[in-house]
Amino acid sequence: MAFNPKSVSNKVRWTLLLLVLSAISVGGLMAYVREPNRPVAHKSEKRSPSKGVVNKDAERILKSMSDYMNNLSEFSCKSNGYFEYIDDSTDQKIQMNNTSSTFVKRPNKIKVERKGDVADMEYFYDGKQITVFGKKLKYYAQADAPDNIDKAIDFGRDALNIETPGADLFYTNLQKGLMEDVISGIYVGKGWAGGKECHHLAFKGNETDWQIWVEDSPAPLPRKYVITSKKIEQSPDYSIEINEWNTSPKLSSDLFTFKAPKGAKKINFIKNNISEEAKSIR
């Protein structure tokens, strides 16, 4: 939903790309967001486990979610996302919102449509290329990519310095990726997210802390995901809440292929520095 704790700086660059493609000036260092929640504490669970302890219930529920997601050959979902940035002039967290529609067809296709305060954009991965398109100004960035979802996500992160929207939910082995940086985890209790009763899990890591709400049903789908970036000043959070899932859509391959509209202009992906073309439209 997407987060490698090693990629905090990449997330900043990814946000810069969205800002550039949307013709919005960069007002400060962008990170990701927090939404207040009121979890119900699980009576038998200690609130502060010692380093290295992951509660067995939390581990079991996370594995059931991972196994279920891994068995889906294609799916789509609609979500609301929230992120914060730190305002330079006031040193205050500012929350920004977005809505997304996501489509995944394994083994090698992703499309994300995202609209909100920061960007009106589309992300395409068609098994051959990654494309990010800013709809307001019709600017797009495009690069050749590996031929499966896992490798394409890693390629985007490592080579292009972008974060595939919702990437945590697309990996072949969700649990392995999510648990990479974890040092402890707890089962918080039953909660409510995405219109469904859920199991609320919380994990601590070296770089990030994160929480996930897993639907309490025969279809243990992720319904909410919150990441706290501990290494960034004021620990901004990113949150996504998934309100609608379709686990058996009939997705055409054409849906994942970007076709540049008339008048669209190609620019470079942002790597360590903003490209000259990008600078010109800020």
Disulfide bonds with the S-S distance in Angstrom:
none
